[in-house]
Amino acid sequence: MKKIHHKVHRDIRSSPGLFIAVTVVIFLGVALFGASFLAYRNLKTSYDYTYETLHMADFTVKVVQAPPEVVGELESIPGVEAVTGRINTEVPLTIPGEDITRIEARVISLPSESRAAVNDVKVEEGSYFPEGESEVILMEHSFAEHHELGPGDTVYLSADDTKTGFRVAAIVTSPEYIWPAKSRQELLSSPETFGVVFVPSETAVVLLGNDIVNEFCFLTNDEADRDAVVSEVENILEPYTITDIVPLEDQPSNAGLKMDLQEFGEMAEVFPLLFLIVGALATYILLTRIVYNQRPQIGLMRALGYSRRQILIHYLGFAFIIGEVGACAGIAAGFGLSRLVTSLYVSMLGLPYTSTHMGWIEWLFIEEGMAAGLIPPMIAGAIPAYFASRLSPSEAMRTPPPSAGRRLLLERVFPFLARLSFLWKIPLRNIFRNRRRSFYTVTGVALGISLILVSASFIDAIDHFMNLQFNDIQKYDSQINFVQPQPATLPAEVQSWEGVERAEPVLQIPVWIEHGDESYSTLAVGLSPGSELYGLYSTSGDRLSVGKDGVLLSEGLQSTLDVGTGNMVTLRSPFGTRQFQVEEFVKQPVGSFGYLSLSQAQNLAGGMAVINGIMLSAEQEHLDAVREKAFTTLGATSVEMTSETYGQINEMMDFIRGMMWIMLGFGAALSLAIVFTTVTVSIMERRREIATMRTIGEGKGRITAMITIENLILGLVGVIPGIPLGYALSLLFFSIIQSDMMTFNPVIFPRTYAITVGLVILIMLLSQLPGIRTLNRLNLASVTKEQAT
């Protein structure tokens, strides 16, 4: 056995490139698994620790208004650990400077003399509410960072036509706004138009002129029955008109984080699995060809007395070394990459607390990483190893007869092929002489193309996402938003402003959409029939318009509500309930909404001819003037500039693009490894026939040309299954990451197909260079003698 072990090492040293290439495949799979698995656990632990430390609410109940004294009654409910009653409202906020900025601010009250028992904040800069000061605020960190605000700066809040200056006492992080989403349906809110500030409770009373509470946040005991608690809360708060009940899983920031985390976790399972399957296939191809080429050596070992078990163990040793080295290197790399991915996420989100040390999780990863690295190549290696062990000495030592050369069927169908020079005819016939070898090469190319396409498709999907949202759907240049309803005649007035080309009304109403036992909280969006500034497109890409009677639903609601075209759904708003027929489903990259005609939305809002937003297109040089006029003459809460929103969201998407470019790098490296393995094995196993051609006078250049032509033909054939395989894998991955809040359509641009095919063909040409270099250095006398014996 000691001699056999030496033979394993000699075989590896004789073709180090092949073993390194296959080992790299296993390494990439384990490293990617480690980076994603550990980063996923790091982020999940960090979220959970943040929620626990800052007492994130288990559920929140919103009412029209209620007296603060109700908190005492709610605290007495069995299973309730803590309750916070607070004011949560939205008012205009002004940031002074050279260019005065007005923003829709969410103002949330906090106790000034103590910390909130539920939904506390972490002070990042400055200090909590100073004693004796009332006109101070705490500002959410992402909003403050975007506008370059810090402790000591002054902003203005407007309520009842009164503008009051507030000093920023601290920059804080809130568990409710780690992902600063305005609502579940407005997940990608721009800090240009939306921000969150916290004020002392007594200041909120003065600001709003009323000592009321409109939101209650609850913490429950671990053993409490939350449904029973919610039912009791509903009974107590029923007199105060409950408008919404938001469990933790539906809280916008948490839902966005969990959606991202869930998709990350699913990708952490599927993507490395794909890499490891490819690694197993590469191992199988390599060992199969080694066994085939070492048949005489196997026969000799069997004749010298080595048992079948020893032969089996010997060839399994190749697979074990590949798996062990790849797994160990992958585990080490996985730890480092996981810290990098975690730090990138933490930096982007501004998490207040980060956890990267998990003890038993790390040991679990080491165990699973070793298993993931060893099991696929060992399984793949078992088949050729078992075949090698079953060969009898006489059968193994007998030189297999060369494949018969004959006229191809293609040459009969296409007679011009028979007139080709041998430079083309020999490569073409070689492809069919050894179909198994050709199949392995085609398979390697197909896998290489599919792996790159899967990664590249995500980058294309992000570009398509941005184009669909901001060029096809949001066609307006600006949208003016109001907290209080405005008369429906207002857009006509705005359209008469200088520089305004078109103005259209919009009415957004919070609703529950119900179908059967399913329900969903979202917005009903009322638009003018034939709206030109807001595009609606069916899932097949056809332009749609809101109808007179029915409702259009975002495609994400089709599965969420288990509803189809023609079904009836119920829309329940604070003003009433109506039923609508589902006319069609529309593409919606962000959020899931119901679309109605403006008149239907007004009926749902109580029958008043009102709007709460105006979409407009204007000449670019007049947009700033239009924004200023909207604030000064209309009292707008905020004015959203599409270009600014695009810039902010595109900046967020750059992070995802960066992650996808990393994945594309992994895919390209894996493609290089699998193509290099298959091409090199294909070339090296023909060393005898190449030596024979060299001996009878064929030049090195012509032989190189023949090998290149053969590989190019096989590469182009590999494109045929590679492209549909890559697209199918993309569909699989995109089906994993879809949700009601964000939808990425599986898109691969034509240029991506062309670049991918070109890249893989280039990889194939480069992969053949080491093998050709070795063939050109063959000792012809030695190889010819080997052939003769």
C-alpha positions in Angstrom: 0.0 0.0 0.0 2.9 2.3 0.7 4.1 1.9 -3.0 0.5 2.6 -4.2 0.5 5.8 -2.1 3.7 6.9 -3.7 2.1 6.2 -7.1 -0.8 8.5 -6.3 1.6 11.3 -5.5 3.7 10.7 -8.6 0.5 10.7 -10.8 -0.5 14.1 -9.2 3.0 15.5 -9.8 2.9 14.3 -13.4 -0.3 16.4 -14.2 -0.4 19.1 -11.5 -2.5 21.5 -13.6 -5.4 19.0 -13.9 -5.5 18.2 -10.2 -5.2 21.9 -9.3 -8.1 22.7 -11.6 -10.5 20.1 -10.2 -9.4 21.0 -6.6 -10.1 24.7 -7.4 -13.7 23.7 -8.3 -14.2 22.1 -4.9 -12.4 25.0 -3.2 -14.8 27.5 -4.9 -17.8 25.6 -3.9 -16.8 25.2 -0.2 -15.6 28.8 0.0 -18.8 30.2 -1.5 -20.8 27.9 0.9 -18.8 29.2 3.9 -19.0 32.9 2.9 -22.8 32.8 2.4 -23.6 30.4 5.2 -21.5 32.2 7.9 -22.5 35.6 6.6 -26.2 34.6 6.7 -25.8 33.4 10.3 -23.8 36.6 11.2 -26.6 38.8 9.8 -29.4 36.8 11.4 -27.7 36.9 14.8 -27.0 40.6 14.4 -30.7 41.3 13.6 -31.9 39.2 16.5 -29.5 40.8 18.9 -30.4 44.3 17.8 -34.1 43.6 18.2 -33.6 42.1 21.6 -31.4 44.9 22.9 -33.6 47.7 21.6 -36.9 45.9 22.5 -38.4 45.7 19.0 -42.2 45.4 19.2 -43.8 42.0 18.6 -46.8 43.8 17.1 -48.1 47.3 16.7 -51.7 48.6 16.7 -52.6 51.8 15.0 -55.7 53.7 16.0 -57.3 57.0 15.0 -56.7 58.5 18.4 -56.8 57.3 22.0 -56.0 58.7 25.4 -52.6 57.9 26.8 -54.2 56.4 29.9 -55.2 53.3 27.9 -51.6 52.1 28.2 -52.2 51.0 31.8 -55.2 48.9 30.8 -53.3 47.3 27.9 -50.3 46.4 30.3 -52.6 44.3 32.4 -53.4 41.9 29.6 -51.9 38.4 30.4 -48.9 37.7 28.2 -48.0 41.4 27.7 -44.6 42.3 28.9 -44.5 46.0 28.0 -46.6 48.6 26.1 -45.6 51.9 24.7 -48.2 54.4 23.5 -46.9 57.1 21.2 -47.7 59.5 18.5 -46.6 58.6 14.9 -47.4 61.2 12.3 -46.0 62.8 9.2 -45.3 66.5 8.9 -43.1 68.6 6.5 -39.5 69.1 7.6 -37.3 71.8 6.3 -33.5 71.7 6.2 -32.0 75.2 5.9 -29.1 76.0 3.7 -28.1 77.4 0.3 -30.8 75.2 -1.3 -33.7 74.9 1.2 -34.8 71.3 1.3 -38.3 70.2 2.3 -39.0 66.6 3.2 -41.9 64.5 4.4 -40.8 63.6 8.0 -42.2 60.8 10.1 -42.3 62.2 13.6 -42.4 59.7 16.4 -42.7 60.5 20.1 -40.4 59.0 22.7 -40.4 59.5 26.5 -37.9 62.3 27.5 -37.2 61.3 31.1 -36.6 57.5 30.5 -36.0 55.2 27.6 -38.8 53.6 25.7 -39.9 50.2 27.0 -40.6 49.1 23.4 -38.8 50.3 20.2 -36.0 52.0 21.9 -33.2 53.7 19.9 -29.4 53.5 20.1 -27.6 56.9 20.3 -24.7 56.9 17.7 -23.7 60.5 18.1 -24.7 63.2 20.6 -26.9 62.5 23.6 -30.5 61.5 24.4 -33.1 64.3 25.0 -31.3 66.8 27.3 -33.2 67.7 30.5 -35.2 70.9 30.3 -35.1 71.2 26.5 -38.3 70.6 24.5 -37.4 71.8 21.0 -34.9 69.0 20.3 -35.0 65.9 18.1 -33.2 62.7 17.6 -32.6 62.0 13.9 -32.4 58.5 12.2 -28.8 57.9 11.1 -29.3 57.1 7.4 -31.4 60.2 6.9 -28.9 62.4 8.8 -25.9 60.8 6.9 -27.5 61.5 3.5 -28.2 65.2 4.3 -24.9 65.6 6.2 -26.6 66.6 9.5 -25.2 66.1 13.0 -25.7 67.1 16.6 -26.2 70.8 17.0 -27.7 71.4 13.5 -31.2 72.9 13.2 -34.1 71.8 11.2 -37.7 73.0 11.1 -41.0 71.0 11.5 -44.2 72.5 10.2 -47.6 71.8 11.8 -50.8 73.8 11.5 -49.0 76.4 9.3 -46.5 77.0 12.1 -42.8 76.3 11.5 -40.7 75.5 14.6 -37.0 75.1 14.8 -35.5 72.0 16.4 -32.0 71.3 17.4 -30.6 67.9 16.5 -29.6 66.4 19.9 -28.4 63.0 18.6 -28.1 60.7 15.6 -29.7 57.4 16.5 -30.4 54.0 15.1 -33.9 52.6 15.4 -34.8 48.9 15.1 -37.8 49.9 13.1 -35.7 51.7 10.4 -32.6 49.6 10.0 -33.9 49.4 6.5 -35.4 52.9 6.2 -38.6 51.9 4.4 -41.6 54.3 4.5 -44.0 51.4 4.3 -44.0 47.8 3.2 -45.0 48.9 -0.3 -42.5 51.7 -0.4 -39.5 49.6 0.5 -37.0 51.7 -1.5 -37.7 55.1 0.0 -35.4 58.0 -0.9 -33.9 60.1 1.9 -34.5 63.0 -0.5 -38.2 62.8 0.2 -38.6 60.8 3.4 -36.9 60.8 6.8 -37.6 59.8 10.5 -37.1 62.0 13.5 -38.0 61.4 17.2 -39.3 64.1 19.5 -40.1 64.2 23.3 -43.7 63.1 24.0 -44.6 66.5 25.5 -43.2 68.2 22.4 -45.3 66.0 20.2 -48.4 67.1 22.1 -47.6 70.8 21.6 -46.7 70.2 18.0 -50.0 68.6 17.2 -52.1 70.5 19.6 -53.7 67.4 21.1 -52.7 65.0 23.9 -53.5 61.8 22.2 -51.9 58.5 21.2 -52.4 56.9 17.7 -50.0 53.9 18.0 -49.4 51.2 20.6 -46.3 49.0 20.5 -46.4 45.7 22.3 -43.8 43.3 23.7 -45.2 39.8 24.7 -43.8 37.0 26.8 -42.1 34.1 25.1 -44.8 31.7 26.3 -47.7 34.1 25.5 -50.3 33.2 22.8 -49.9 36.2 20.6 -53.2 35.7 18.8 -55.1 35.7 22.1 -53.2 38.8 23.2 -54.1 40.6 19.9 -57.7 39.6 20.3 -57.8 41.1 23.8 -56.1 44.3 22.6 -58.7 44.6 19.8 -61.5 44.5 22.4 -59.9 47.2 24.5 -59.0 49.5 21.5 -62.2 49.0 19.5 -63.8 52.2 20.7 -60.8 54.2 19.3 -61.1 52.8 15.7 -58.3 50.5 14.9 -56.8 51.3 11.5 -54.1 48.6 11.3 -52.4 45.8 13.2 -48.8 45.2 12.2 -47.1 42.0 13.4 -43.3 42.0 13.6 -43.1 39.9 10.4 -45.0 42.5 8.5 -43.2 45.6 9.9 -41.7 47.2 6.8 -38.0 47.3 7.9 -38.1 43.9 9.4 -39.9 42.5 6.4 -37.4 44.0 4.0 -34.4 42.7 6.0 -36.0 39.2 6.4 -36.8 39.1 2.7 -33.2 39.9 1.9 -31.9 37.5 4.5 -34.2 34.7 3.3 -33.1 35.1 -0.3 -29.5 35.3 0.9 -29.9 32.0 2.9 -31.6 30.2 0.0 -28.8 31.4 -2.4 -26.3 30.2 0.2 -27.7 26.7 -0.2 -28.4 26.5 -3.9 -25.4 28.3 -5.5 -22.6 26.4 -3.7 -24.5 23.1 -4.4 -24.3 23.9 -8.1 -20.6 24.5 -7.8 -20.1 21.2 -5.9 -22.1 19.2 -8.5 -19.9 20.6 -11.2 -16.9 19.8 -9.1 -18.1 16.2 -8.8 -18.6 16.0 -12.5 -15.0 17.3 -13.1 -13.7 14.7 -10.7 -15.6 12.0 -12.5 -14.3 13.1 -15.9 -10.7 13.3 -14.6 -10.7 9.9 -12.9 -12.5 8.2 -15.7 -9.8 9.3 -18.2 -7.0 8.4 -15.7 -8.4 4.9 -15.3 -8.7 4.5 -19.1 -5.2 5.7 -19.7 -3.7 3.6 -16.9 -5.3 0.3 -17.9 -1.8 -1.3 -18.5 -0.6 -0.1 -15.1 -3.8 -1.5 -13.5 -3.2 -4.9 -15.2 0.4 -4.9 -14.0 -0.6 -4.1 -10.4 -3.2 -6.9 -10.5 -0.6 -9.3 -12.0 1.8 -8.4 -9.2 -0.7 -9.4 -6.6 -2.5 -6.2 -5.6 -6.1 -6.9 -4.6 -9.2 -5.3 -6.1 -9.7 -3.6 -2.7 -6.3 -2.0 -2.9 -6.9 -0.9 -6.5 -10.2 0.6 -5.4 -8.6 2.5 -2.5 -5.8 3.7 -4.7 -8.1 5.4 -7.2 -10.4 6.7 -4.5 -7.3 8.3 -3.1 -7.3 10.7 -6.0 -10.8 11.9 -5.2 -10.0 12.0 -1.5 -7.0 14.3 -2.0 -8.9 16.6 -4.3 -11.8 16.8 -1.8 -9.6 17.2 1.3 -7.3 19.9 -0.2 -10.2 21.8 -1.7 -12.3 21.6 1.4 -9.6 22.7 3.8 -8.6 25.7 1.6 -12.3 26.5 1.0 -13.1 26.5 4.8 -10.2 28.9 5.4 -11.3 31.2 2.6 -15.0 30.9 3.7 -14.2 32.3 7.1 -12.4 35.3 5.6 -15.0 35.9 2.9 -17.9 35.7 5.4 -16.3 38.5 7.5 -16.0 40.6 4.3 -19.6 40.0 3.2 -20.9 40.7 6.8 -18.9 44.0 7.0 -20.2 45.1 3.6 -23.8 44.4 4.7 -23.3 46.1 8.1 -21.8 49.1 6.4 -24.6 49.4 3.9 -27.4 49.0 6.5 -25.7 50.8 9.4 -26.6 48.0 11.8 -26.1 49.2 15.4 -24.9 45.8 16.7 -22.9 43.2 14.8 -22.2 39.6 15.7 -19.5 37.5 14.0 -18.6 35.0 16.7 -21.0 32.1 17.0 -19.1 29.3 18.6 -20.9 26.1 17.7 -22.0 27.5 14.3 -18.4 27.8 13.2 -17.7 24.2 14.2 -20.9 23.2 12.3 -19.6 25.0 9.2 -16.2 23.2 9.5 -18.0 19.8 9.7 -20.4 20.7 6.9 -17.6 22.2 4.8 -15.5 19.1 5.0 -18.5 17.0 4.1 -19.4 19.2 1.2 -15.9 19.1 -0.1 -15.3 15.4 0.3 -18.6 13.7 -0.4 -19.2 14.9 -4.0 -15.7 14.0 -5.4 -15.7 10.7 -3.4 -19.1 9.7 -4.9 -17.9 10.8 -8.4 -14.6 9.0 -8.0 -16.2 5.8 -6.7 -17.6 4.8 -10.2 -14.3 4.9 -12.1 -12.4 3.5 -9.1 -14.8 0.6 -8.9 -14.4 0.0 -12.7 -10.6 0.0 -12.3 -10.8 -2.6 -9.5 -12.9 -5.0 -11.5 -10.5 -5.2 -14.5 -8.7 -8.6 -14.8 -5.0 -8.5 -15.4 -5.2 -9.8 -19.0 -8.0 -7.5 -20.0 -6.3 -4.5 -18.5 -2.9 -5.1 -20.1 -4.4 -5.7 -23.5 -4.1 -2.5 -25.5 -7.6 -1.4 -26.7 -7.9 -1.4 -30.4 -7.9 2.1 -32.0 -11.3 3.5 -33.0 -12.1 2.7 -36.6 -11.7 5.6 -39.1 -14.5 5.8 -41.6 -16.4 8.1 -43.8 -18.9 10.1 -41.7 -22.6 10.3 -42.4 -22.2 14.1 -42.6 -19.8 13.6 -45.5 -22.5 11.6 -47.3 -25.2 14.2 -46.6 -22.9 17.1 -47.4 -20.4 15.9 -50.1 -18.3 19.1 -49.9 -17.0 18.0 -46.5 -15.3 15.0 -48.1 -13.3 17.5 -50.3 -11.9 19.4 -47.3 -8.2 19.2 -46.6 -7.0 16.8 -43.9 -6.4 19.9 -41.7 -10.3 20.0 -41.3 -11.2 16.4 -42.1 -9.2 14.8 -39.3 -10.6 17.0 -36.5 -14.1 16.4 -37.8 -13.6 12.7 -37.8 -11.9 12.7 -34.5 -15.0 14.1 -32.9 -17.0 11.0 -33.9 -14.2 8.5 -33.4 -14.3 9.0 -29.6 -17.8 10.0 -28.8 -17.3 9.8 -25.0 -14.3 12.2 -25.1 -16.3 14.6 -27.3 -19.3 14.3 -25.0 -17.1 15.3 -21.9 -15.7 18.3 -23.8 -19.2 19.5 -24.9 -20.5 19.0 -21.4 -17.7 21.0 -19.9 -18.3 23.9 -22.3 -22.1 23.8 -21.6 -21.5 23.9 -17.9 -19.0 26.7 -18.3 -21.5 28.8 -20.3 -24.4 28.1 -17.9 -22.4 29.0 -14.8 -21.4 32.4 -16.2 -25.0 33.1 -17.5 -26.5 32.4 -14.1 -24.3 35.1 -12.5 -24.6 37.6 -15.4 -28.4 37.2 -15.4 -28.6 38.9 -12.0 -26.7 41.9 -13.2 -29.0 42.2 -16.3 -32.0 41.8 -14.1 -31.0 44.7 -11.9 -30.5 46.9 -15.1 -33.9 45.7 -16.3 -35.4 46.4 -12.9 -34.2 50.0 -12.9 -35.3 50.6 -16.5 -38.8 49.2 -15.9 -39.4 51.1 -12.8 -38.0 54.5 -13.8 -38.5 54.6 -17.6 -41.6 52.5 -18.2 -43.6 52.9 -15.0 -42.5 56.1 -13.3 -42.6 58.3 -16.4 -43.2 61.5 -14.5 -40.3 63.9 -13.7 -41.7 64.8 -10.3 -44.5 63.9 -7.9 -46.0 66.4 -5.4 -47.3 64.7 -2.2 -49.8 66.0 0.3 -50.7 64.8 3.8 -54.2 66.3 3.7 -56.5 65.6 0.7 -56.6 68.3 -2.0 -59.3 69.1 -4.5 -59.3 67.1 -7.7 -59.1 70.3 -9.8 -55.6 71.1 -8.4 -53.7 69.3 -11.3 -55.2 71.7 -13.8 -53.8 74.6 -11.9 -50.4 73.0 -11.7 -50.4 72.3 -15.4 -50.6 76.0 -16.1 -47.3 76.7 -14.3 -44.4 77.8 -16.4 -42.4 74.8 -17.6 -45.0 72.2 -16.7 -45.9 70.0 -19.7 -48.4 67.7 -18.1 -49.9 67.1 -14.6 -52.0 64.1 -13.6 -53.8 63.4 -10.3 -53.1 60.4 -8.1 -55.0 59.2 -5.0 -53.3 56.6 -2.7 -55.5 54.9 0.0 -54.3 52.3 2.6 -56.4 49.2 2.1 -56.7 45.5 2.9 -57.2 43.4 -0.2 -59.0 40.2 0.7 -59.7 37.0 -1.3 -61.0 33.9 0.4 -59.0 33.4 3.6 -56.1 35.5 2.4 -55.6 39.2 3.0 -52.9 41.7 2.2 -52.2 45.3 3.5 -51.2 47.7 0.7 -52.2 50.8 -1.1 -55.0 51.3 -3.7 -53.7 53.7 -6.3 -56.2 55.8 -8.2 -55.1 57.0 -11.6 -56.7 58.8 -14.5 -57.8 56.4 -17.3 -55.2 56.6 -20.0 -52.6 58.0 -17.7 -49.4 58.9 -19.6 -47.2 59.5 -16.6 -47.7 56.2 -14.9 -47.2 53.1 -17.0 -49.0 49.9 -16.3 -47.9 46.7 -18.2 -49.3 43.2 -18.1 -47.1 40.3 -17.3 -46.8 39.7 -21.0 -45.7 43.2 -21.7 -48.9 44.8 -23.1 -49.7 48.4 -22.1 -52.7 48.6 -19.8 -55.1 51.2 -18.4 -57.2 51.3 -15.3 -60.8 50.2 -16.0 -64.1 51.7 -14.9 -65.1 48.8 -12.7 -62.3 46.3 -12.2 -59.0 46.4 -10.4 -55.4 45.7 -11.6 -53.2 43.9 -9.2 -49.4 43.6 -9.0 -48.2 40.2 -10.1 -46.8 39.5 -6.7 -50.3 39.3 -5.3 -51.3 36.5 -7.6 -49.6 33.9 -5.4 -49.9 35.8 -2.1 -53.7 36.0 -2.3 -54.2 32.9 -4.4 -56.2 34.9 -6.9 -56.6 34.8 -10.6 -58.0 37.0 -13.4 -61.8 37.3 -13.2 -61.9 36.5 -9.4 -63.6 39.0 -7.1 -61.6 40.7 -4.3 -62.6 42.9 -1.5 -60.9 46.2 -0.8 -61.4 47.4 2.8 -60.3 50.9 3.5 -60.8 53.1 6.6 -63.7 54.7 4.8 -65.6 51.7 3.5 -65.5 48.3 1.8 -66.1 47.5 -1.9 -65.7 44.5 -4.2 -63.9 44.5 -7.5 -63.2 42.0 -10.2 -59.5 41.4 -11.0 -59.0 42.5 -14.6 -55.3 41.8 -15.0 -52.0 41.4 -13.3 -49.3 44.1 -13.9 -45.5 44.1 -13.6 -44.4 45.8 -10.5 -40.7 45.7 -9.5 -41.2 47.3 -6.1 -44.2 46.7 -3.9 -47.6 45.2 -4.6 -50.5 47.5 -5.2 -54.1 47.6 -6.4 -54.8 50.0 -9.3 -58.2 51.7 -9.8 -59.6 54.5 -11.8 -59.5 57.8 -9.9 -63.3 57.9 -9.6 -63.3 54.4 -8.0 -60.5 55.4 -5.6 -62.5 58.5 -4.6 -65.6 56.4 -4.0 -63.4 54.1 -1.8 -62.2 57.2 0.1 -65.6 58.2 1.1 -67.0 59.6 -2.2 -65.1 62.9 -2.0 -63.5 64.4 -5.2 -60.0 64.6 -3.7 -56.5 63.6 -4.5 -53.3 63.4 -2.4 -50.6 63.6 -5.1 -49.8 65.1 -8.5 -47.5 63.6 -11.1 -46.0 66.0 -13.6 -43.6 66.2 -16.4 -41.7 69.4 -16.8 -38.8 71.0 -18.6 -35.6 70.1 -16.7 -34.6 73.8 -16.2 -37.9 74.5 -14.5 -38.0 71.5 -12.1 -36.4 73.4 -9.2 -38.8 76.3 -9.6 -41.8 73.9 -9.7 -40.6 72.2 -6.5 -40.3 75.6 -4.7 -43.7 76.7 -5.9 -45.3 73.5 -4.8 -44.0 74.1 -1.3 -44.8 77.8 -1.1 -48.2 77.9 -2.8 -49.7 74.4 -2.3 -48.2 73.5 1.1 -46.9 70.2 -0.3 -45.5 67.7 2.3 -42.8 66.6 -0.1 -41.8 66.8 -3.8 -40.2 63.7 -5.2 -37.8 64.2 -8.1 -37.6 61.0 -10.1 -33.9 61.7 -11.0 -33.0 62.0 -7.3 -34.9 58.8 -6.4 -33.3 57.0 -9.3 -29.9 58.0 -8.1 -30.6 56.9 -4.5 -32.0 53.5 -5.4 -29.3 53.0 -8.0 -26.8 53.5 -5.3 -28.5 50.8 -3.2 -28.5 48.5 -6.3 -24.8 49.1 -6.7 -24.2 47.0 -3.6 -26.2 44.1 -5.1 -24.4 44.6 -8.4 -21.1 44.3 -6.5 -22.1 41.1 -4.9 -23.2 39.7 -8.3 -19.9 40.7 -9.9 -18.2 38.6 -7.2 -20.5 35.7 -8.0 -19.7 36.3 -11.7 -16.0 36.0 -10.8 -16.7 32.7 -9.0 -18.6 31.5 -12.1 -15.9 32.5 -14.5 -13.2 30.8 -12.3 -15.4 27.7 -12.1 -15.9 27.7 -15.8 -12.2 28.0 -16.4 -11.5 25.1 -14.1 -14.1 22.7 -15.7 -13.2 23.6 -19.3 -9.5 23.4 -18.6 -10.0 19.9 -17.0 -12.0 18.5 -19.9 -9.9 20.0 -22.7 -6.6 19.1 -21.1 -7.7 15.5 -20.4 -8.9 15.3 -24.0 -5.6 16.4 -25.4 -3.3 14.5 -23.1 -5.0 11.1 -23.6 -4.1 11.4 -27.3 -0.4 11.7 -26.7 0.3 8.4 -28.5 -1.5 9.2 -31.7 0.0 12.7 -31.7 3.4 11.1 -31.3 2.7 8.8 -34.2 1.7 11.7 -36.5 4.8 13.6 -35.5 7.0 10.5 -36.2 5.6 10.2 -39.8 6.4 13.8 -40.5 3.4 15.9 -39.5 4.4 19.3 -38.3 3.7 20.8 -34.9 1.8 23.8 -36.3 -0.6 21.6 -38.3 -1.2 19.3 -35.3 -1.9 22.4 -33.1 -4.3 23.7 -35.8 -6.1 20.3 -35.9 -6.5 20.3 -32.1 -7.7 23.9 -32.1 -10.2 23.3 -34.9 -11.6 20.2 -33.1 -11.9 22.1 -29.8 -13.6 25.1 -31.5 -16.2 22.8 -33.1 -16.9 21.1 -29.8 -17.0 24.4 -28.1 -19.6 25.7 -30.6 -21.6 22.5 -30.1 -21.4 23.0 -26.3 -23.1 26.4 -26.8 -26.3 24.7 -28.0 -27.1 23.0 -24.6 -25.2 25.6 -22.5 -27.5 28.6 -23.3 -30.8 26.9 -22.4 -29.2 25.3 -19.4 -28.0 28.7 -18.2 -31.4 30.2 -18.8 -33.1 27.3 -16.9 -30.8 27.7 -13.9 -31.5 31.5 -14.0 -35.2 30.8 -13.8 -34.7 28.5 -10.9 -32.7 31.1 -8.9 -35.1 33.9 -9.7 -38.0 31.8 -8.6 -36.3 31.6 -5.2 -35.8 35.3 -4.6 -39.3 36.6 -5.7 -41.5 38.2 -3.0 -44.5 40.5 -2.8 -42.2 43.4 -2.0 -39.7 43.1 -4.7 -39.8 41.3 -8.1 -36.8 40.7 -10.3 -37.7 39.4 -13.8 -35.3 36.8 -15.2 -33.7 38.8 -18.1 -30.6 38.0 -20.0 -29.6 40.6 -22.6 -28.4 39.5 -26.1 -25.0 41.1 -25.4 -24.7 38.9 -22.3 -25.2 35.7 -24.4 -22.5 36.9 -26.9 -20.0 37.9 -24.2 -20.5 34.7 -22.3 -20.1 32.5 -25.4 -17.0 34.5 -26.5 -15.5 34.3 -23.0 -16.0 30.5 -22.7 -14.5 30.0 -26.2 -11.5 32.2 -25.2 -11.2 30.1 -22.0 -11.3 26.9 -24.1 -8.5 28.2 -26.4 -6.4 29.2 -23.4 -7.1 25.9 -21.7 -5.6 23.9 -24.5 -2.2 25.7 -24.4 -0.6 23.8 -21.6 -1.6 20.4 -23.2 -0.4 21.5 -26.6 2.9 22.7 -25.1 3.3 19.3 -23.4 2.6 17.4 -26.7 5.1 19.5 -28.6 7.8 18.4 -26.0 7.0 14.7 -26.3 10.0 12.3 -26.5 8.9 10.6 -29.7 11.2 7.6 -29.3 9.9 6.9 -25.7 6.2 7.3 -26.6 6.6 5.2 -29.8 8.3 2.4 -27.8 5.5 2.6 -25.2 3.0 2.2 -28.0 4.8 -0.8 -29.4 4.9 -2.6 -26.1 
